């Protein structure tokens, strides 16, 4: 009997599949949270016309999408090693490296031009600093030293400054305070994630926990940062741009954030690391809204 020769036919992707892959490159869910803090900074600075908010959201989303895509391009071979990332578009080759670079280039350029022409040069420059430092400094540093978390917290905290710059063309003290809240918030937030993903991160060679291991030291440092945030809650009140109610809400949120960090310090297990991660998701929007409405 003659054998029938068969060839492998890759499953064709629908338009919806392609869109989802590029949204995955942009890390759209995380991206949305980041851009919202820029929008809140913009509103706090006195901006707020619907058209301006749309342009800021679009510009910020595209710049962040570019940074996230470059991050995945650089880490594509390491993403193959980790359970939570091995199905991303680049490790599975649903999107080619060339296509990803093209996407990163277009989104980055259009996003920066949007910030420049819709707002001002300062907003665009801050956007460029955020993109470059995240993609080309933080990303490779992750496999070298845990100081990468400190470096990555800088671009991670720039969105409120971008929002203020877009609204005013300046970086006033209020913007710096929001930057510091977001900067300090990232350490317990990211260490909780790194604690939970420790096995995967070790497979990829990422060095992101203080001391390089899950230990009491990680929990202690996370708890200290939470306490600093709680104490820092009264800075906006002292400087006169929120009320006592706003400051107290920030303080309570800081204590709420510190509680699972304290428990992690005591028990050193995944349960409390996950609780700390979830607490971090609530902390930042509560604090920003309390300061703005206060």
N, C-alpha and C positions, 0 to 999 in steps of 0.2 A: 504493500500500500504506500502510495506516495505521501510524503510528509508535507504538511502545509506550513510554509514559513510564516512566522508571525513576527511582528515588531512591536516594541513598546510604544504605546500612544499615551502621552501625558494627558491628564484630564484638563480640558480647557477651562479657563477661568472666566467667570462672568464679570460684567462691569461692576457688580456689587462686590465681588471678591477682590477685584483690583483696588477699588476705593477703600475697602477695609484694610488691605495691605499697606496702602500709603498712610492711612490714619494710624496704623500700628507703627510705622516708621516715625510719625510725628509724635507718638505717645500721647494721643489726643486727650485722654482722660486727665493725666497728670498736667498736660499742657493747659487745659482749661482752668485748673486750679491756680496755676502760676499766673496766667493772664488776668484772672479775676482780681488778684492782688494789685496788679497794675491799674486796673479799672477803678478799684477802691481808692488807690492813691490819687488818681486823676479826679475823682469826685471830691475827695477830702481837700484837694488843692483849689477847688472852686469850679472845675470843669464839670460838664454834665449834659451838654446838648446831645440828643440821641445820635445825630450824625457823627459827632466827634467820638462818642463811645464806640460806635461801630468801627470807625477807622482805627482806633486804638486797639480794639480787640483783634481786628484782622492783622494789623501790623505786628502786634505782640505774638499772636498765634503763629504767624509765618516764621518769624525769627526763631522762636522756640522750637518749631518743627524742624528747622534747618539744623539747629544745634543737636537735637535728639537724633536726627538721621545720621549726622556725622558720627555721633557717639556709637551708633549701631554699626556703621561701616567699619570703624576702627576695631570694634569688639566682636565682629561677626564670627571669627574663629573661636573666640572664648565663649560666645553665646551658645555654640554647639555643645559645649560641655555641661551646661546647666539646664536642669529640668524645666525651670520656669521661663527660659529664654530660647530653648532649642527649636521651638516652633515659630519663631519670628520670621518675617519675610526673607531676610538675608541668609540665615543659616539653612533654610529650606530651599533657597534659590528660586522662590516665587517672584522675587525682585532681584535683578542683577545688580552688581556693584556699580556699573556705569549708570544704570537707571537711578539708583539711589543717590549717586553724586549729582546727577542732573536735577533730581528733585530737591536736594539740599541747596544747590546753587540757586535755583529759581526761587524757592521759598525764602532763602536768606536775603537775596537781592531785592525781591519785591517787598519783603517785610521791612527792610531798612529804608528803602525809598519811600514807603508809605509813612513811616515815622518821620522822615525828613520833610517831605512835602506837605503832609497833612498837619504836621505840628512844627518841629524845629530841629535844628542840627544837634542840639544837646540830647534830645530823646533818641535820635538815630545813633549817635556816638555811644551812648550808654547801652543801646541794643547791640551794637557791634562788639563792645567790650564783653557783654554777657555771652554772646554767641561764641566768640573766640576763646574766652577763658574756660568755658564749659567744655567745648569740643576738643580744644587742642592743648589745654593744660591739665584740667581736672581728669579728663578721660584717660590719658596715658599714665597719669600719676597714680591711678587706682591700683596698679600692679607693682608700684614701687614702695609706697609708704602710706600709713594711715593719715598723714597730714593732708591727703587728698580730700578728706571730708571738710577740713577747714577751707581749703582752696575752692571746693565746689560750693560751699555755703555762700561765697561772695557773689557769683552770678545768680545763685538761687535766691538771693535777697535783693537783687537789683530791680525787679519789677515795680515796687512802690516808687523808687526813685525815677524810673522811666515814666510812670504815671504823673508824678509831680512835674517833671521836666516837660512833658507834653502839654500840661495845663498852663505852666507859668514860665517856662524857659529857664528856670532856676532850680537849685536844690536847697530849699530852706531847711531849718532845723527840724520841722515837723517830718519832712521826708527822711531825714537821717534817723529819727526815732523809729519810724516804721521799718526802715532798713534794719535797724538793730534788733527789733522784735523778730523779724523774719530770719535774720542771721542766726540768732541764738536758738530759735525754735528748731532749726534744722538738725542740730546735733543729737538731742534725744530721739527725734523723729527718725533720722537715718540710722543711728546705732540700733534702734529697735528692729528696723528692717534687716540690717546686717546681721543681727543676732539670729533672726529667724532663717535667713538665707545663708548662714555660715558655711554649711557643707557645700552648697553650690558655689559660693564665692571662692572657697579654697580650691575647688576643682579648676576654676578659671584663673587662679593665682591672684585674686583681688585681695588687697590688704587694707581693710577699712575699719576694723575695730581697734580701739586703743589697746596697745600691747599685743595686737595680732590674734587674740583669742577671746572666746566667750568667757568672761570672768567677772568677779565682783567689781573689779576696777571699772569695767564698762558701765555697770549699773550705778556705781558711785558717781562717775563723771556725768552720766545722764541726769541723775538726781540733782547734782550741783547746778547744772544748767537750768533745770526747771525752777529751782529756788531763786536763781538769779533773775529769771524771767518774772517770777512772782514779785520780787522786790522792785524790779524795773517797771512794774505796772503803774507806779506813782510818778514816774518821770513826766508823762504827758500832763498830769494834773499840776505838778510843780512848775512846768513851763507854760501853763495857762492855755492849753488847747484841747483839754477835755474836762469833764466835770468829775466831782467826787463819785458820782454813780458810775461813770465810765471807768474810773480807776479801780473801784471796788469790783466791778465785773471782771476786769482784767486780772485782778489779784486772785479772785475765786477761781477763774479759769487756770491760772498758774498753779494753784494748789491742786486742782483737779488733774492737771498734767503731771504734777510731781508725785501724786499718790501711787500710780502703777510703777513709776521709776523707783520709789521707795520699796515697794513690794518686790520688784525685780532684784533690788540690792539684797533683800532678805532671802529670797527663795532661788534666784538665779535659774529660772526655767522659762520655757517657751510660752507658757500661759500668760505670764506677766509681761513678757516682751511684746506679745500680741496686743495686750491691753494698752500698753504704752503707745504702740503704733496707732491704735484706734483713737486714743486720747489726743494724739497729735493732729489727727484729721479735723477734730472739732476745735482745738485751741485757737489756731490762727484766724479763721474767719470770725470767731466770737470776739477776739481781741480787736481786730480791725474795725468791725462794725460798732463795737462799744466805744472805741476812740472817736470814730467819725460821728456817730449819733450823739456822743456825749458833749 
